Amino acid sequence: MSNPTLERIQGDITENPVMLYMKGTAMFPQCGFSARVVQILTHLGVPFQTANVLEDMELREGIKHFSNWPTIPQLYVKGEFVGGCDIVTEMFQSGELETLLTERGIPHKAAA
C-alpha cells in the first residue's frame, strides 16, 4: 500500500543531500535537541534542508516509522539515516561527522 508521508520522506532525503527532520525551523528551533543539531550543522557550514514535524502530525509519526527511530530530530546525509541529537553531537565531537560529510561529498568547513 502506498503511503504519501513515507513517499514524501523518501523524496526529501533523495533530493536533499543533508536533510534534518526537526521540531521548529532552522531559524526558530522549538526544542533544545533540534537547536543543537542545527548549531552543529551551521558551525560546520553544511548546507541543509529542514522539515518541521510540528506542522504535520503525519510527518511527525511517519519519520519515526521510516527510520525506526523514536525521537526527533533526525539527520539524513545522502539518503542515509545518521541519527538523532546525541549521536550527531558525539560524531561532531569525535570528528566522525566531518569524516562522514567528506566521504559523502558534502561541502563544509573544517571544525575549528
HELIX and SHEET records of a PDB file:
HELIX    1   1 PRO A    4  GLU A   15  1                                  12    
HELIX    2   2 GLY A   32  HIS A   43  1                                  12    
HELIX    3   3 VAL A   53  GLU A   55  5                                   3    
HELIX    4   4 MET A   57  SER A   67  1                                  11    
HELIX    5   5 CYS A   85  SER A   94  1                                  10    
HELIX    6   6 GLU A   96  GLU A  103  1                                   8    
SHEET    1   A 4 GLN A  49  ASN A  52  0                                        
SHEET    2   A 4 VAL A  18  MET A  22  1                                        
SHEET    3   A 4 GLN A  74  VAL A  77 -1                                        
SHEET    4   A 4 GLU A  80  GLY A  83 -1                                        
END                                                                             
